[in-house]
């Protein structure tokens, strides 16, 4: 996103940003069930 705000983003930059965003979203979605599982077993 910062690359888009400062300069023109290329197709490769946009693809990298989307992939990074999806990976971050998956981590956020899986975080709570993992936390609940670990807390229950402790």
VMD Tcl script that builds the backbone (N, CA, C; Angstrom):
set m [mol new atoms 126]
animate dup $m
set s [atomselect $m all]
$s set {name element resname resid chain x y z} {
  {N N UNK 1 A 0.815 -1.181 0.000}
  {CA C UNK 1 A 0.000 0.000 0.000}
  {C C UNK 1 A 0.865 1.255 0.000}
  {N N UNK 2 A 1.950 1.251 0.736}
  {CA C UNK 2 A 2.799 2.437 0.763}
  {C C UNK 2 A 3.461 2.669 -0.587}
  {N N UNK 3 A 3.787 1.606 -1.301}
  {CA C UNK 3 A 4.365 1.744 -2.642}
  {C C UNK 3 A 3.365 2.430 -3.577}
  {N N UNK 4 A 2.098 2.115 -3.432}
  {CA C UNK 4 A 1.069 2.739 -4.256}
  {C C UNK 4 A 0.910 4.216 -3.904}
  {N N UNK 5 A 1.034 4.560 -2.632}
  {CA C UNK 5 A 0.862 5.943 -2.215}
  {C C UNK 5 A 2.048 6.816 -2.624}
  {N N UNK 6 A 3.247 6.253 -2.618}
  {CA C UNK 6 A 4.445 7.027 -2.938}
  {C C UNK 6 A 4.726 7.036 -4.434}
  {N N UNK 7 A 4.625 5.881 -5.058}
  {CA C UNK 7 A 4.994 5.723 -6.459}
  {C C UNK 7 A 3.955 4.837 -7.127}
  {N N UNK 8 A 4.086 4.679 -8.410}
  {CA C UNK 8 A 3.158 3.781 -9.107}
  {C C UNK 8 A 3.573 2.334 -8.848}
  {N N UNK 9 A 2.625 1.538 -8.477}
  {CA C UNK 9 A 2.885 0.134 -8.175}
  {C C UNK 9 A 2.788 -0.687 -9.450}
  {N N UNK 10 A 3.706 -1.620 -9.593}
  {CA C UNK 10 A 3.672 -2.515 -10.741}
  {C C UNK 10 A 2.760 -3.697 -10.438}
  {N N UNK 11 A 2.515 -4.498 -11.441}
  {CA C UNK 11 A 1.683 -5.691 -11.276}
  {C C UNK 11 A 2.298 -6.629 -10.236}
  {N N UNK 12 A 3.637 -6.746 -10.248}
  {CA C UNK 12 A 4.337 -7.620 -9.300}
  {C C UNK 12 A 4.165 -7.114 -7.867}
  {N N UNK 13 A 4.219 -5.801 -7.681}
  {CA C UNK 13 A 4.031 -5.228 -6.346}
  {C C UNK 13 A 2.628 -5.488 -5.829}
  {N N UNK 14 A 1.653 -5.344 -6.689}
  {CA C UNK 14 A 0.275 -5.583 -6.276}
  {C C UNK 14 A 0.052 -7.050 -5.921}
  {N N UNK 15 A 0.607 -7.954 -6.701}
  {CA C UNK 15 A 0.469 -9.386 -6.426}
  {C C UNK 15 A 1.142 -9.746 -5.109}
  {N N UNK 16 A 2.326 -9.198 -4.864}
  {CA C UNK 16 A 3.031 -9.444 -3.604}
  {C C UNK 16 A 2.217 -8.927 -2.423}
  {N N UNK 17 A 1.604 -7.764 -2.557}
  {CA C UNK 17 A 0.784 -7.204 -1.490}
  {C C UNK 17 A -0.457 -8.038 -1.205}
  {N N UNK 18 A -1.080 -8.531 -2.255}
  {CA C UNK 18 A -2.274 -9.363 -2.072}
  {C C UNK 18 A -1.910 -10.676 -1.390}
  {N N UNK 19 A -0.817 -11.299 -1.816}
  {CA C UNK 19 A -0.380 -12.561 -1.203}
  {C C UNK 19 A -0.033 -12.344 0.265}
  {N N UNK 20 A 0.688 -11.268 0.561}
  {CA C UNK 20 A 1.044 -10.966 1.944}
  {C C UNK 20 A -0.209 -10.715 2.783}
  {N N UNK 21 A -1.178 -10.011 2.226}
  {CA C UNK 21 A -2.431 -9.756 2.938}
  {C C UNK 21 A -3.213 -11.018 3.219}
  {N N UNK 22 A -3.272 -11.917 2.248}
  {CA C UNK 22 A -4.002 -13.177 2.441}
  {C C UNK 22 A -3.317 -14.029 3.510}
  {N N UNK 23 A -1.983 -14.088 3.492}
  {CA C UNK 23 A -1.254 -14.845 4.519}
  {C C UNK 23 A -1.519 -14.245 5.899}
  {N N UNK 24 A -1.501 -12.934 6.006}
  {CA C UNK 24 A -1.796 -12.279 7.280}
  {C C UNK 24 A -3.212 -12.540 7.744}
  {N N UNK 25 A -4.158 -12.555 6.818}
  {CA C UNK 25 A -5.547 -12.832 7.159}
  {C C UNK 25 A -5.710 -14.264 7.675}
  {N N UNK 26 A -5.041 -15.208 7.040}
  {CA C UNK 26 A -5.114 -16.604 7.486}
  {C C UNK 26 A -4.535 -16.744 8.887}
  {N N UNK 27 A -3.436 -16.061 9.152}
  {CA C UNK 27 A -2.830 -16.111 10.487}
  {C C UNK 27 A -3.791 -15.538 11.524}
  {N N UNK 28 A -4.435 -14.428 11.209}
  {CA C UNK 28 A -5.396 -13.821 12.142}
  {C C UNK 28 A -6.596 -14.726 12.381}
  {N N UNK 29 A -7.077 -15.391 11.346}
  {CA C UNK 29 A -8.241 -16.272 11.487}
  {C C UNK 29 A -7.893 -17.499 12.324}
  {N N UNK 30 A -6.697 -18.043 12.164}
  {CA C UNK 30 A -6.298 -19.247 12.891}
  {C C UNK 30 A -5.793 -18.951 14.300}
  {N N UNK 31 A -5.538 -17.697 14.608}
  {CA C UNK 31 A -4.958 -17.341 15.895}
  {C C UNK 31 A -5.879 -17.679 17.062}
  {N N UNK 32 A -7.132 -17.318 16.986}
  {CA C UNK 32 A -8.037 -17.545 18.114}
  {C C UNK 32 A -8.285 -19.032 18.397}
  {N N UNK 33 A -8.546 -19.879 17.395}
  {CA C UNK 33 A -8.727 -21.310 17.712}
  {C C UNK 33 A -7.464 -21.944 18.308}
  {N N UNK 34 A -6.306 -21.553 17.845}
  {CA C UNK 34 A -5.062 -22.092 18.405}
  {C C UNK 34 A -4.899 -21.630 19.847}
  {N N UNK 35 A -5.173 -20.361 20.108}
  {CA C UNK 35 A -5.090 -19.831 21.472}
  {C C UNK 35 A -6.068 -20.556 22.399}
  {N N UNK 36 A -7.288 -20.766 21.940}
  {CA C UNK 36 A -8.282 -21.459 22.758}
  {C C UNK 36 A -7.860 -22.896 23.049}
  {N N UNK 37 A -7.316 -23.574 22.050}
  {CA C UNK 37 A -6.857 -24.950 22.225}
  {C C UNK 37 A -5.715 -25.016 23.238}
  {N N UNK 38 A -4.757 -24.109 23.110}
  {CA C UNK 38 A -3.627 -24.123 24.034}
  {C C UNK 38 A -4.043 -23.748 25.453}
  {N N UNK 39 A -4.957 -22.808 25.573}
  {CA C UNK 39 A -5.414 -22.399 26.901}
  {C C UNK 39 A -6.217 -23.502 27.575}
  {N N UNK 40 A -7.009 -24.252 26.799}
  {CA C UNK 40 A -7.809 -25.338 27.370}
  {C C UNK 40 A -6.911 -26.472 27.858}
  {N N UNK 41 A -5.829 -26.751 27.155}
  {CA C UNK 41 A -4.946 -27.851 27.527}
  {C C UNK 41 A -3.977 -27.480 28.642}
  {N N UNK 42 A -3.862 -26.220 28.968}
  {CA C UNK 42 A -2.889 -25.811 29.977}
  {C C UNK 42 A -3.408 -25.956 31.369}
}
mol reanalyze $m
mol bondsrecalc $m
mol representation Tube
mol addrep $m
